[in-house]
Amino acid sequence: MFDVEGTVAIVTGALGGIGKAIVRSLLSNKVKGVALFDLNDAQAEEFQASLEKEFGANKTLFLKVDVTDLEKVKDAFQKCVDHFGNLDIVVNNAGIIGNIEKVIKINLLATIQISNLAFFDFLPKYRKGKEGVIINIASVAGVYPLHVLPDYTASKHGVVAYTQALGVNGHYQNTQVKVMALCPGGTDTEIFKNVPEYYHQFFKDMENVVQPTEFVGEGLIKVLKEGSNGSVWISKKSEPTVEFDYKSETLPILSKHAF
């Protein structure tokens, strides 16, 4: 079982709804520190102040980072290590709905590039324990086709497939880094405000199954502690996070029931 206490984590998209929940869950489980990567710095100071009141001083480091700029990401990784002394967990949480090119660049390409950077360079060198962990935040749209957002679905299917391909024993033996995916269902965040207007009724119909962000944060801790390399996990409908079983699941077009 992976021991979260005393570790250092990077969370991308850390100032979004799910990002904030993940940061709080990590700090609640006694990590040493969390580096907050986000391009939108408007909420950073207020969020860090609230965390300091709740968890104590010097637990977070905010770094304004565009996840699609790999050189800036590398620099931010190094600043995290220089500040906290180690790096053990990387959570790829940054994601959007909207412009197709940005969806692919942020949701998929940046996740792959940042995971590679963590997997091959930083986690093997700077982790404090026997292994490092990467968790890629995908979506239930990564395992079920979401017909109203095909480009988003493609990006999240790519994240899941990449996670499974990198998360095999052959890779793990070289780096001692686990890679897993966490797939939230409908969650109370701002992201769905960017969907085209003619899809709004579909998402309105989902209101009864939309879960608070805290369930995703709690699910991440479960995946960290219990997840096996290459595994895919589902967090939906405010239910306990469970590992996705491809053998027993059918893959229908995603409806509100799948959320």
C-alpha positions, 0 to 999 in steps of 0.5 A: 500500500502506498503511504501518502503521509510525508509525500509531495504532490503536483496537481495540475488544474489545481484551482478548478473544482476537482483540483481544489478537492484533490489538493484538500484531500492530499493535505488531509492525508498529511502530505508534506506539500502540494505544488499547485499548477494552474494558468488562472492565478486569480484564486490562488492567493485566497485558496492558499490562505484558506489552506494555511488556516486549515492545514498550517503554513508552507504546505502549498506552492503556487506556480502559474503554468500553462500545461501545454508549454512543456519547457515551462512545465519542466521548470515548474517541476524543478521549482517544486523539487527545489522548494519541497525537496522531493516529489512522489505524486503527480496528478494530471487534472487539467482539462477543458471542454470547448475548442477541439484543438485545445481539448486535445492539447490540454486533455490528452497531449499535455497529460502524456507529456507531463506523465512522461516527464514525471515517469522517466525523469522526476519521480525515479530521481526525487521520490522519497519512498520505494515508488512514485505514483501518477494519477491521470484524471480522465472521465467516465467519457474515457470508458463510455462514448459520450455522444454529445461531446465526441472530441472530449470523449476521444481525448479522455479515451486517449488518456485511459488507453495511454495510462493502461499502456504505460502502466504495465510491469515492464515499464514499472520495473524500470522506474518503480512508478505506478500509473493509474486513471481516475474517471469522474462521472458528472461532478459539480464543476464549471467545465460543463458551462462551455458545452454548446447550448443545444446540449444543455438539456442533456446536462440538465437531465443529469442534475440528479446524479451530479456529485460534489467534488469532494467525492473525487478527492476522496476517491483519489486517496483510495486509488493512491493507497489501493490502486494497482499499476495500470488500473482504471477507477470510476467515481460517480453518483456520490458512490464509493470509488471502484475499479472499472472491470472491463470484463463485466462491463458493456459499453453503451452510449453514455447516458445520464445513467452512466454518469 
